[in-house]
């Protein structure tokens, strides 16, 4: 086993749907992906987490993520707006963002890539599909990709 495989990564999930967040936690456990998962409910919270603002002011409880899973359709600040702000911030732009959404709109996909997302994935329709997706994401982002350190 390589060092990368034995080191958990910090994954930050931004999704307003509590069921989707809980299913993702369960799918990550089921797929045996070694990681720390943190969740926020919208783009405002995402940026507060990343910038250590408000309830995320303690960096120990809001560590810099190695990877962000981003839903597009959220209240207050949607994923598109949050992605644009994140990628315009020199301190945050190196964090890879995977858009994980129900949207199958070509325009959303093109805009996501234009704004700098690393991948665009449509959410699977069932739990088994989500487990398989988390397993594949885990293998790719943990075993193969070199992620920047803070």
Secondary structure as UniProt FT lines:
FT   HELIX           3..6
FT   STRAND          9..14
FT   HELIX           18..30
FT   TURN            31..32
FT   STRAND          35..40
FT   HELIX           43..51
FT   HELIX           54..56
FT   TURN            59..61
FT   STRAND          67..70
FT   HELIX           79..87
FT   TURN            90..94
FT   STRAND          96..101
FT   HELIX           106..115
FT   STRAND          119..122
FT   HELIX           127..138
FT   HELIX           139..144
//
